[in-house]
Amino acid sequence: MAKIAVMGHGVVGSGVVEVINTNRSHIAKRAGEEIEVKRVLDLREFPGLPYTDLFTKDFQDICNDEEISVVCETMGGLHPAYEFTKSLLESGKSVITSNKELVAQKGAELLKIAKEYNVNYLFEASVGGGIPIIRPLHRCLAGNDIEEIVGILNGTTNFILTKMIDDEMPFEEALALAQKLGYAEKDPTADIEGGDACRKICILAALAYGTHVYPENVHTTGITKLTLADVDYARSWGGVIKLIGRAKPVENGDVSMMVCPMFVPNESVLSSVHDVFNGVLVKGNAVDKVAFIGRGAGKLPTASAVVGDVVAAVKEKGTSISQTWKPADRNVVTDYKQGSNKFYVRVVADDPTTAKQLIESCFTEVCYLTRENQPENELAFTTGMMVECEARKAAEQIAKQGIKVLAKIRILDLI
C-alpha cells in the first residue's frame, strides 16, 4: 500500500482526499496497489470530518515519516510551499502540486532537485485544472517541434467574457456575479489583470521550449478595459473576445510570448470555449493542431489532475519521470513591441470623414466595422499585419489630431 500526504486542506486539497476515498478501488487498479492518505497538513481545525485524526499542524510529521512516499502540495503561494517542497524532494519523496505560482517561479530548480534524488515533481493540475495538457505536451507530442501554443487559461475571465458576450452584461456586473458564484476571489486582480494566465503560459512555454520563463518578463494585459461596444464590434467582425495566452519560438532559442485580450474568429475552436472552461490549442509540425478543452478550475476537476499524478508517481517508484527544463541564465522572452499583429481599434472623432482619411494614412489595410446603435462620432476598424511599435505610433499620431483612441485589441491569426 502506498501512503501519501496532502498539504493544504482547501478547495483542491479536500478534493484530493475526496477523490482518493471515493475512487479507491479504481485508483488501486491503475496504480497497481492501494493508495491511502496518511496525513493532512493544515493550520486550521476541521472538526466532524471522518478523517479528522489524520490532521497535523507540523510539517515535520510528514517530512520525517518514512512510510509516506508521495506528498500533494495544494497550499498555493511561494512560501512556505517552496521550502516544504524542496525539503520533501531532498528527503526522497515525490511531490505533486497544483501550485502554478510555485512552478512558474521555481520549476527549473525543483525539477533539478527531483532528478538528483530520483523522485518526481509533477504538476498536471497547475495548468488547466482537470484538463490533461502537461503530460500530453511532455510525452504524447514529444515527437513534434511545437510551433505555437495558444490558450484560454483562466476560467474566471472566460466566465466574465461569456456573460458580456451572451447576456450583454457589463464588465463590472459580470465580475460581481463571478464573485457571488465563487468563480472570482474577493480580490480578483490575478485573474482579471492576466497574472494567473501568465503563470500558466509560462509553464507551458518552459515545458515546450526547454528554458524557464519568468512571468515578469511576459507582456500581460487583462480584461478590465473591455466594454460591450468592443464585444459588439467583435461580433460584427465575426468572432468573440477572449483572454489569450500565447507562446511561439523564434530564432536563437528565444520565445515570443504575450497574455492579452484578442479577437478570436468564430472558425477557431477557442471561440466556442465558454463559461469557466479553459481551452489550449497546440500546433506541432507533425501533428498540426490539437485542442484540449475542459474545466480549468474547481475542486474535483483539479483534484482529478492531482490524483492522476499521484498514480503516476506511485507506479514509478525509484525513478524520475518528471519533465524538465533548463534554468534561465537570461531573459528568453522577446520584446513584444517588435512582434507583429493585426489590430482592432475603436475611436471617437468630431469629424468622422476627416478622421477616416487620417486613419487610412496611418494604419494598414483598414477595414471598418459597424454595430447596432453605433454613435455617429464613433469609428471602429481592423488593420492588416503591423509591427507592435508601428501600431502604437499610428495610434499616437491620430490622437495628436484629436481622434480619441478608446480601445486597441489584437486579433488572433491562428485558427
N, C-alpha and C positions, 0 to 999 in steps of 0.2 A: 504494500500500500504506500502511495506517495503522499507525504504530508506537506501542506503548504500553509502560508500565512497571508493575510491581507492587511495592508497598511492604509488606513483611512476607511471609515465606515460611513461615507457619504452616499450620494446617489449611485455612483459606479461601484464603490466597494461593497455596499449592501447588495447590489445587483449580482456581483460575482458570487457571493455566498449563496444567494437565491438560486442562481443558475446551476451551481455545482450540486446543491442539495436536491433541486427539482429533477435534474437530468443525470443523476448519479450513475445509473446503470448504462445509459448510452455513452456517457463520457468514459466510463471504465472500459467499455469495448474498444473505443477509439484509442485510448491511451495504453491499453494492454494491462492495466491494473487500476484499482480503485484510487480515487483522489479524495482526500479528506482535508478540510480546513481545521488546522490545529490551533492557530492563534489569530486574533484580530486586534490590531493596534489602533487605539483612538483615545484621546484625552477626555472625551465625553462619556457620560453614562447612558446605557441603553437597557434599562430595566424591562423585564417582561418578555424579552426575546428568548426563543428556545435554546439559543446558543450563548447566553449571557456569560456563562462560565469560561468562554474562550477569550474574553477581552482582557487586554493588558494595556497599561499606560507606559510601559517600559520597553523601549526598542531593543534593549539587550536580551530580553526574553525571547525574541525572535532570532536575533543575530547569533546568539550563543547556543541555540537549540540545534544539535546536530541532526535531529530527525527531520527538520524542515529543510527541504531541498529547493523549493521554489517560493518566491515571495511576489505578491501582486502589489505594486505601488500605485495607489489610486488617491494619493493625498493632494496632488496638484501643487503648483508653485515650484520655485527653485530650492528653497530652504525650509525645512531640513531634508527635503526629498533627495537632493543631490548627495548630501553627506551619508544619508541612510543607504542609498543605492550603492554608492561606492564601497561602503563597508561590507555590504551583503555580497557583492561580487567578489571582493577580496577574501571573503570567508568561504568562497566556493559554492555560493547559492545563485541560482538563476533568478533574474528579476524580470517581471512582466509589468509593463506600465501603460497607462492611458494618458500620461502627463506630457502633452505636446510642448509645453514651455520648457521642460527639462530636456527633452530630446532635441529641440531646436537649438538650445544654448550649449548643451554639454554632451550631445550624442556621440561625437567622434571620440571623446575621451572615455566615455563609459563603454563604448563598443570595444575599444582597445583593451581596457581592463578585462572585459568579458573574455576576449580571445586569450589573454595572458593566463587567466585562471581556468580556462577550458569550461566555461559556463556560458549561459545565454542571457542576452539583454534584448528582449523582444517588445515591440511597441505597435502592433497592428492597430490597437484602439486609439492611438494618438492622432490618426488622420481618418476622418470619415466615420467615426463611431463604429457601427456594425458593418460598414462596407469593407469587404476584403480588397485592399489595394496595396498594402505594403508587401505582403508575401507574393502576390502575382507580379508586382513590379520587380521584385528581387529574384524570383525564381522562374515563373511562367514566361516572362518576357525577357529573360536573360540573354536570349539569342538575338535580341534586337538592338539596334542603335536607336535610342529613344530620342526622337526628333523634336518632340514637344509634349508638354503636359499642361492641360487647361482644366480648371475645376471650379465648381461651386462648392466651397469648402466650409461654409458657415450656415448652419440651419436657421439661426435667429434672423440674420439679414435676409435669407431667402424667404422666410415666412413673412417678414415685413414687406418685401418687394412683391410677393404674391398677393398680399392684401391690397397694395397700391394698384397692381395690375388688374386683378379680378373684381375687386369691390370698390375701386376708386377711393380708397381710404387714404387720407393724407398721412405723411410720414409719422408725425407726432402721435396720431391716433393708433396707427399700426404698431408703433413701438410700445405704447401703453397697453395695447391688447396682448402683445407678446410677453410683456412683464406680468400681466394678470394671469396668463395661461402657464407661466413658469418657463417660457422659452427664452426669456431675456432676464439677466440679473438686474438687481436694483441699480447697480452701476453698469450699464451696458457698453461702456466705452470700448472694451476689447473686441466686441462683436461689431458694433456699428461703425467704428473707425477703421476696421480692417485688420487689427492686430492678430486676432485669432486665425483668420485665413492666412495671414502672412507666415505665421509659425508653421502651419501645415504645408504650405507650398515649399517652404524651406526644407522641411524633412523630405518631401518627395524629390526635390531637386538634388539634395545631397545623396539620396539613395540612387537616383538615376544617373547622376553625372560624377559621383565619386569624391566630391570635396565638400567639406562642411560649409554651409551658407548661414550667415548670421542675419536674423530678421531686421536688425537696424540698418543693414545695407540695401534693403529692398524698398523701392518707392511704393508707398502704400497710401491709398485714398479710400475713405469709407463712403457710406451712402447718405450721410446726414443732409447733404445739399440737394438731393434729388427731389423733384416735385412731380405732381400729377401731370403738369404740362409736358415734362420730359417723357413720362410714361405714354402719354397720348401720341407724341411725335414718334416714339419707338414703334407703337402700334401702326401708325400711318406708314412708316418706313417698311414694316414687315417683320417685326420682331419684338423682343422684350428686353428689359434692363435686368442684368444680373451682376452681382459682385463676383468678379472673376480673379482667381489666382493663376498666374501663367509663368511658365519657365521653359526656356529653349536654349540649347547650347550654341555658342558662337565660337569664333576662332580662338586659339591659344588657351583652350580649356576654360574659358570664361562662360558665364551664363547670363542670358538676358532674362530679367525677372520683373514682375510687377503684380500688384494687387490693386484693383480699381473697378468701379462700375463700368460695364460695357454694354453696348447694343449687341444683342445676340440674335441672329436671324432665326426665323421660325423653322428653317430647314435643319438647324442644329439640334441634336439630341438634347443638349443642355437647356434649350428653350422650354422644354416640357418638364423640367425638374422643378416641382412645386413645393410649397409649404416648407416644412423643416427638413426635407430631403436634401441630400448632397449628391453631386454628380462629378465624376472625374473622367476626362477624355484623355487617353494616352495615344500618341501617334508613334509607331515604330516603323523602321524602314522595311521590315519584313512582314509584320502583321497588319500594317496600315493603321486603322483607328479602332480602338476598343473602348467601350464605355463601362463604367462602374457606377451604379446608382443604388441608393438606399438611404435608410435613416442615418443621418450624420451625427446624431446625439441621442441622449435618452438613457435611462437606467439599463434596461435589458439589452438593447442593441449594442451598446458599448461594452457591457459585461460579456456579451457573447464573443466579442473580439478578444477580450482579455482571456477568457477561458479557453478559446482556441489556441492562444499562445501557450497557456499553461499545459495543455495536452501535448503540444509540440515539444516543450521543454522536458516534460516527463518522459516522453518517448526517446529523447536524445540525451539521456544521462551520460555524463562524461565526455560529451562532445560539444563543440560550439558551432551552431548553425546560424549564428547571428549575422545579419547583413553588416556591411562595414563601409566606411568611407574615410578619407584622409582628413586630418586636421587642416584648417586653412591657414597657410602662412602669409596670405594676403587676401584682399577683398577680390573675390572672383566674379562679383556682380557688376555688369557693365553699367555705364552711365545711361540711365533711361532716356535722357534728353537727346541722345544720339540715335535712338531707335526710331522706327517709322510705324505709323498707324494711320488709318482712316479715322475721321472725326465727325461727330455730330456737334453742331454749335447752335445755340439759341441766343438771340439778341433782341433788343428793342431800339428803335430809331425814330426820330421825329419825322424824317423823310425817307420812307422805305425804298422809294425808287432810286434816290441818290445812294442810299446805303447799299443797295444791290450792286451798283457799279463798283463801289469801293471793295465790297466783299469779294467780288469776282476777280478783282485785280490783285487781291492779297492771298486768297486761298485757291487751291487747285480743284478742278472738276466739280464745281459747286452744283449741287442738286437740291432744290428747295422742297421742303415738306409742308404739309398743311394739317390742320386738325379742326375739329368742331369748335365753334366759339373762339376762334383764333383772334386775338386783339389786332386791330388794324396796324398798330405800330410794332408788332412782333414778327420777326423772321426766324425761321429755323431751316437749317440746311446740313447736308453731309458733304464731305470733301473726298478727294482722291487720297492716295497714299502720300503722307507728308512726314518729314523728319520732325520729331517732337519739338525741337528748339525752333524750327521754322514755323510750325503751327502756333507756338507761343508768340513769336514775333508778329505773326499775322494778326492774332487777337489783340496784341498791344497796339498795332497800327490802327486798326479800326476803332479801338477805344479812344485813341487820341483825337479822332474825328467826331467824337460824341456818340458813337454807337456803343451802347452798354452790353457787354457780354454777360449773359445770365447763366449759361451752362456750356460746358465743353466736355463731351464724353467720348471715349474711344469706341471703336467698332471692332468686334471680333471677326477676324477673317478666316478662322478655322472652323469648318462646318463638320 
